[in-house]
């Protein structure tokens, strides 16, 4: 593999930076540690020469992960002794960074707007509604306050609303509960808030009824935002390449999936198929597209934890609707080289979008807020993707097509998003004042994109009452992609 060439000086340095980082990852995977060290040194020199900017800033956490992985097999004792920033993040700083992420990035707000609209439509005329929110890192009380207002403003009377919030921060839950109680009092609506201080992977799925405080006579909905991927960890140790063997029906699903079209990868503004993208790293015209996103997802599988959760959600919770929002990335593969390449392209777009969002706010503190988001939220996510292995790696993002397969195997049927729901998401992106934000419809789901690069997907599901879970009869794969509708234009 040869370094990229281009006429433009700054663009050439950016392309060389991406090439050096990916070469280092490939050498680490191959065990060529001396060569990997030279590539890492070259990458850091290029980042310093380029100066400030999204990609040089991104190079810092990416290079940190490479350095840790470089040292680990050579001098394990030193690697273990090095301070891991993840172990020393102040809880209050993380909480503030998550608030800033929700304020800065238009995408979490757009996902919330779509989810709220889907909930309103699914719960039309229902008098007792229970919304169960497995809250992700971008969760903020304002999203549930808006849902409360939306229910209050519907033509029929406001329902008796129960809201269960599952989140790992007890102080955050206490403040959210107080804010919701104040809003319910002002609106004079009936609201009960049930807080569960836990991570999704720590829940007892055998007692989901008791954990979530389910009651008879209520219409239930599940919202899972940037959390379900945490259940993809395989306790058997997937870094060794051991995957859970599936039944013959799932093997058939994999064969069907291979022949099903999925959204193309975007490289330098041009669409290419994933198998073409995996052939080589490229150096296109735009700095953010210097590398192709390879297909890193392992063969289709549903790990035991995810199987248990989806089974309990379907049989015990029996929701009218499930709203799923996930990172539209392929970070669930065994190959470190491919996972690193995918992460570099994906987070380059994330960093670029945060940079543009901070600039659009035109306030002195915006850059400092953006830096804190990059350090404590996105940087921590990157470390989760690139440093943890085996069951310890919880950041296991997958693309929409993989989630569609898993949901349908588990006995859920896709509910196409309505025009109003998609309009809500696009309206949020349009009002944020950040050029480059786009929304794209795909097979009844919504992709939230930065400059044509999909970053998040939002989809809706309901239990398939006509078929049995894990049977081939309940499968209706996502069909050919329709013409993309860019509502931001």
C-alpha positions in Angstrom: 0.0 0.0 0.0 1.4 3.4 -1.0 0.7 6.8 0.6 -1.8 8.9 -1.2 -0.9 11.8 -3.5 -2.8 14.9 -4.3 -2.0 18.4 -5.7 -3.2 20.4 -2.7 -0.7 20.7 0.2 -3.1 20.8 3.2 -5.4 18.1 1.6 -2.3 16.0 1.0 -1.1 16.3 4.6 -4.6 15.3 5.8 -4.6 12.3 3.4 -1.1 11.3 4.6 -2.2 11.5 8.2 -5.1 9.1 7.6 -2.9 6.8 5.6 -0.2 6.7 8.4 -2.8 6.0 11.1 -4.3 3.1 9.1 -0.9 1.7 8.2 -0.1 1.7 11.9 -3.3 -0.2 12.7 -2.6 -2.7 9.9 1.0 -3.3 11.2 -0.2 -3.8 14.7 -2.7 -6.4 13.5 0.1 -8.1 11.5 2.5 -8.0 14.5 5.0 -5.7 12.7 5.5 -3.5 15.8 8.7 -1.7 14.7 7.0 -0.6 11.5 3.9 0.3 13.4 6.0 2.6 15.7 7.4 4.4 12.7 4.0 4.9 11.2 2.6 6.2 14.5 5.5 8.7 14.8 4.9 9.9 11.3 1.2 10.3 12.0 1.8 12.4 15.1 4.3 14.6 13.2 1.8 15.2 10.5 -1.0 16.0 13.0 1.3 18.6 14.7 2.3 20.1 11.4 -1.4 20.5 10.3 -2.3 22.3 13.5 -5.9 22.7 14.7 -8.9 21.2 12.9 -11.2 18.2 13.2 -8.9 15.6 11.8 -5.8 16.6 13.7 -7.9 16.7 16.9 -9.3 13.2 16.1 -5.8 11.9 15.5 -5.0 12.4 19.2 -7.4 9.8 20.7 -6.9 7.5 17.7 -3.1 7.6 18.1 -3.5 7.1 21.9 -5.4 3.8 21.1 -2.8 2.8 18.7 0.0 3.5 21.2 -1.7 1.4 23.9 -2.2 -1.5 21.5 1.4 -1.1 20.3 2.8 -1.3 23.9 0.5 -4.0 25.2 2.1 -7.1 23.5 5.7 -5.7 23.8 5.7 -4.6 27.5 2.4 -5.8 29.2 3.5 -4.4 32.6 4.0 -0.9 31.2 0.7 -1.0 29.3 -1.1 -2.1 32.5 0.6 0.7 34.5 -0.3 3.5 32.1 -3.2 5.7 33.2 -6.4 5.2 31.3 -8.3 8.4 30.9 -11.5 6.4 31.1 -10.8 5.5 34.7 -10.4 9.1 35.8 -13.3 11.0 34.1 -15.0 13.1 36.6 -18.7 12.2 36.8 -19.8 15.9 36.8 -17.6 16.6 33.8 -19.1 13.7 31.9 -22.6 14.9 32.8 -21.8 18.4 31.6 -20.2 17.0 28.4 -23.3 14.9 27.7 -25.5 18.0 28.1 -23.2 19.9 25.7 -23.3 17.0 23.2 -27.1 17.2 23.2 -26.9 21.0 22.8 -24.2 21.0 20.1 -25.0 18.1 17.8 -28.3 18.3 15.9 -28.5 14.5 15.5 -29.6 13.5 19.0 -32.3 16.2 19.0 -33.5 15.0 15.6 -33.6 11.4 16.8 -35.6 12.4 19.8 -38.1 14.4 17.6 -38.6 11.4 15.4 -39.0 9.0 18.4 -41.6 11.3 20.1 -43.6 11.5 16.9 -43.6 7.8 16.5 -44.8 7.4 20.2 -47.6 9.9 19.7 -48.9 8.1 16.6 -48.6 4.6 18.2 -50.4 5.7 21.4 -53.3 7.5 19.7 -56.5 7.3 21.9 -54.7 5.3 24.6 -55.6 6.3 28.1 -52.8 4.6 30.0 -49.4 4.8 28.4 -46.1 3.4 29.8 -42.9 4.6 27.9 -39.8 2.6 28.8 -36.7 4.6 27.8 -33.3 2.8 27.8 -31.6 6.2 27.8 -28.3 6.5 26.0 -25.4 8.9 26.7 -27.1 11.8 24.9 -30.2 11.6 27.0 -31.5 14.8 28.6 -34.7 15.7 30.6 -35.8 18.1 27.8 -36.6 15.1 25.5 -39.1 13.7 28.0 -40.5 17.1 28.9 -41.2 17.6 25.2 -42.9 14.3 25.0 -45.1 15.3 28.0 -46.0 18.5 26.2 -46.8 16.6 23.0 -49.1 14.2 24.8 -50.7 17.2 26.6 -51.3 18.9 23.3 -53.0 16.1 21.4 -56.6 16.5 20.4 -57.9 13.8 22.7 -57.3 14.1 26.5 -53.8 13.6 27.7 -53.1 10.0 28.9 -52.0 8.9 32.3 -48.3 8.6 31.5 -45.8 6.4 33.2 -42.2 6.9 32.2 -39.5 4.4 33.1 -35.9 5.7 32.6 -33.1 3.3 32.6 -29.8 5.1 33.1 -26.5 4.5 34.8 -26.3 7.9 36.6 -28.3 8.1 39.7 -27.9 11.9 40.1 -29.0 12.5 36.5 -32.1 10.4 37.2 -32.9 12.4 40.3 -32.7 15.7 38.4 -34.6 14.4 35.5 -37.4 13.1 37.7 -37.6 16.5 39.5 -37.8 18.4 36.2 -40.5 16.1 34.9 -42.5 16.5 38.1 -42.4 20.3 37.8 -43.5 20.2 34.2 -46.3 17.8 34.9 -47.5 20.1 37.7 -47.4 23.1 35.4 -49.4 21.2 32.7 -51.7 19.6 35.2 -51.3 16.2 33.8 -50.9 12.8 35.4 -47.3 11.5 35.4 -45.4 8.8 37.2 -41.7 8.5 36.8 -39.9 5.2 37.6 -36.1 5.4 37.6 -33.8 2.4 37.2 -30.2 3.2 38.0 -28.4 0.6 35.9 -26.7 -0.1 32.6 -28.7 -2.0 30.1 -26.3 -4.9 30.1 -26.6 -5.2 33.9 -30.4 -5.7 34.0 -32.0 -9.0 34.9 -33.8 -10.0 31.7 -35.4 -12.9 33.5 -37.3 -10.4 35.7 -37.9 -7.6 33.3 -41.5 -7.4 34.6 -40.3 -6.5 38.1 -37.4 -4.3 37.0 -39.5 -2.1 34.8 -42.5 -2.1 37.1 -45.0 -3.3 34.5 -48.7 -3.1 35.3 -51.7 -4.5 33.6 -54.0 -2.3 31.4 -51.2 -0.1 30.0 -50.1 0.5 26.5 -46.3 0.2 26.4 -43.6 1.6 24.2 -39.8 1.0 24.3 -37.3 3.6 23.2 -33.7 2.4 22.9 -31.2 5.1 22.0 -27.5 4.2 21.3 -27.7 1.4 23.9 -28.8 -1.9 22.3 -25.3 -2.4 20.7 -23.9 -2.8 24.2 -25.6 -6.3 24.3 -23.6 -7.5 21.3 -20.7 -8.5 23.5 -20.0 -12.3 23.2 -18.9 -13.8 26.5 -17.2 -16.6 24.6 -14.5 -14.2 23.5 -15.0 -12.8 20.0 -11.5 -11.5 19.8 -10.4 -15.1 19.3 -12.9 -15.4 16.4 -15.3 -17.6 18.2 -18.9 -16.8 17.3 -22.2 -18.2 18.4 -23.4 -20.8 15.9 -26.9 -20.0 14.8 -29.7 -22.3 13.8 -30.3 -23.3 10.2 -32.9 -20.6 9.8 -30.4 -17.9 10.8 -27.9 -19.3 8.3 -30.6 -19.0 5.7 -31.1 -15.4 6.8 -27.4 -14.6 6.3 -27.6 -16.0 2.8 -30.7 -13.8 2.2 -29.0 -10.8 3.6 -26.0 -11.2 1.3 -28.3 -10.8 -1.7 -30.2 -7.8 -0.2 -29.2 -4.3 -1.2 -28.2 -1.9 1.5 -27.3 1.8 1.6 -24.0 2.4 -0.2 -21.0 3.7 1.5 -20.0 7.3 0.7 -16.4 7.9 -0.3 -15.4 11.4 -1.4 -19.0 12.2 -2.4 -19.3 9.1 -4.6 -21.4 6.0 -3.7 -19.6 2.6 -3.7 -20.7 -0.8 -2.6 -19.3 -2.1 0.6 -17.4 -5.0 -1.1 -15.8 -2.5 -3.4 -15.0 -0.2 -0.5 -13.2 -3.0 1.4 -10.8 -3.5 -1.5 -8.4 -0.6 -0.7 -8.0 2.6 1.1 -8.6 5.6 -1.1 -7.6 9.2 -1.3 -10.6 11.1 -2.7 -11.0 14.8 -3.1 -12.4 15.6 0.3 -10.3 15.3 3.5 -13.0 13.4 5.4 -13.2 10.8 2.7 -9.6 9.8 2.6 -10.4 6.2 3.5 -13.1 3.7 2.5 -15.3 2.3 5.2 -14.8 -1.5 5.0 -17.4 -4.0 6.0 -16.2 -5.0 9.5 -19.4 -6.7 10.8 -18.8 -10.4 11.5 -21.2 -13.1 10.1 -24.7 -12.5 11.3 -25.2 -13.5 14.9 -27.4 -12.6 17.9 -25.4 -13.0 21.1 -27.1 -14.5 24.1 -27.5 -11.2 26.0 -29.3 -9.5 23.1 -31.4 -12.6 22.4 -32.5 -12.6 26.1 -33.3 -8.9 26.0 -35.3 -9.0 22.8 -37.1 -12.2 23.9 -38.1 -10.6 27.2 -39.1 -7.3 25.4 -41.3 -9.2 23.0 -42.9 -11.7 25.4 -42.9 -9.8 28.7 -43.1 -6.1 27.9 -45.2 -6.8 24.7 -44.9 -3.2 23.5 -47.1 -1.5 20.9 -44.0 0.1 19.4 -40.2 -0.1 19.8 -38.1 2.9 18.6 -34.4 2.0 17.9 -31.7 4.6 17.3 -28.1 3.4 16.7 -24.8 4.7 15.3 -24.8 3.9 11.6 -21.3 2.4 11.6 -19.6 -1.0 11.4 -17.5 -1.3 14.6 -18.4 -4.8 15.5 -15.8 -6.8 13.6 -12.9 -9.0 14.8 -10.3 -7.4 12.6 -8.7 -4.5 14.4 -7.4 -3.0 11.1 -10.8 -2.9 9.5 -12.5 -1.7 12.7 -9.9 1.1 13.0 -10.4 2.2 9.4 -14.1 2.3 9.8 -13.8 4.2 13.0 -11.4 6.8 11.5 -13.8 7.6 8.7 -16.9 7.6 10.9 -15.5 9.8 13.7 -13.9 12.2 11.2 -17.4 13.0 10.1 -18.6 13.2 13.8 -15.7 15.6 14.6 -16.3 17.7 11.5 -20.0 18.0 12.4 -19.2 19.1 16.0 -16.7 21.6 14.6 -19.4 23.1 12.4 -22.0 23.1 15.1 -19.7 25.0 17.5 -18.9 27.5 14.8 -22.6 28.0 14.1 -23.4 28.8 17.8 -21.2 32.0 17.6 -20.6 32.2 21.3 -17.2 32.3 23.2 -17.8 29.1 25.2 -18.8 27.0 22.2 -15.3 25.8 21.3 -14.6 24.9 25.0 -17.9 22.9 25.1 -17.0 21.2 21.8 -13.6 20.2 23.2 -15.2 18.7 26.3 -17.6 16.7 24.2 -14.7 15.4 22.1 -12.8 14.4 25.2 -15.4 13.0 27.5 -18.1 11.7 25.2 -16.8 11.0 21.7 -13.3 10.3 22.8 -14.5 7.8 25.4 -16.6 6.1 22.7 -13.6 5.8 20.5 -11.6 4.2 23.3 -14.4 1.8 23.8 -14.4 0.8 20.1 -10.6 0.5 19.7 -9.1 -0.5 23.0 -11.5 -3.0 24.6 -11.7 -6.5 23.4 -13.8 -9.6 24.0 -16.7 -9.2 26.4 -15.1 -5.9 27.7 -15.8 -4.1 24.4 -19.3 -2.7 24.7 -19.2 -0.2 21.9 -20.2 -2.5 19.0 -21.9 -0.4 16.5 -23.6 -2.0 13.5 -25.4 -0.8 10.5 -29.2 -0.6 10.0 -29.3 -3.7 7.9 -27.8 -5.9 10.6 -30.2 -4.4 13.2 -33.1 -5.1 10.9 -32.1 -8.8 10.6 -31.7 -9.1 14.4 -35.0 -7.5 15.1 -36.9 -9.6 12.6 -35.2 -12.9 13.8 -36.4 -11.9 17.3 -40.0 -11.6 16.2 -40.4 -7.9 15.5 -41.8 -6.4 12.3 -40.6 -3.1 10.9 -43.0 -0.2 11.1 -42.3 2.3 8.4 -41.8 5.8 9.7 -44.6 8.2 8.7 -44.1 11.3 6.6 -44.8 13.4 9.8 -42.1 11.6 11.8 -39.5 12.0 9.1 -40.5 15.7 8.7 -40.0 16.2 12.4 -36.4 15.0 12.2 -35.7 17.0 9.1 -37.2 20.1 10.7 -34.8 19.8 13.7 -31.9 19.5 11.3 -33.0 22.5 9.3 -33.5 24.7 12.3 -30.1 23.9 13.8 -28.4 26.4 11.4 -25.6 23.9 10.6 -25.1 23.4 6.9 -24.2 19.8 6.0 -26.9 18.1 8.1 -29.1 15.8 6.0 -31.8 13.2 6.5 -32.3 10.3 4.2 -35.2 7.8 4.0 -34.3 4.2 3.5 -36.9 1.4 3.4 -39.1 3.1 5.9 -36.3 4.1 8.3 -34.4 7.3 8.7 -30.7 7.9 8.3 -29.2 11.1 9.9 -26.2 12.2 7.8 -23.4 14.6 7.8 -22.4 15.7 4.3 -24.0 12.5 2.9 -22.2 10.3 5.4 -24.8 8.4 7.5 -24.1 8.8 11.3 -27.2 7.5 13.0 -30.3 5.4 12.0 -33.8 5.6 13.5 -36.2 2.8 13.0 -39.5 1.6 14.5 -40.7 -2.0 15.2 -43.6 -3.9 16.8 -44.0 -7.6 17.8 -45.0 -9.7 14.9 -48.1 -11.4 16.3 -48.5 -13.6 13.1 -45.1 -15.4 13.3 -43.0 -17.0 16.0 -39.7 -15.6 17.1 -36.6 -17.1 15.6 -38.6 -18.8 12.8 -38.1 -18.1 9.1 -41.7 -17.4 8.7 -41.5 -14.1 10.6 -38.8 -12.6 8.3 -39.5 -9.9 5.8 -36.1 -8.4 4.9 -35.6 -4.8 4.0 -36.1 -4.6 0.3 -34.4 -2.7 -2.4 -33.5 0.9 -1.2 -35.9 3.5 -2.5 -34.8 6.7 -4.0 -33.1 8.7 -1.2 -35.1 11.7 -0.1 -32.9 14.5 1.2 -35.3 16.6 3.2 -32.5 19.1 4.0 -32.2 20.4 0.5 
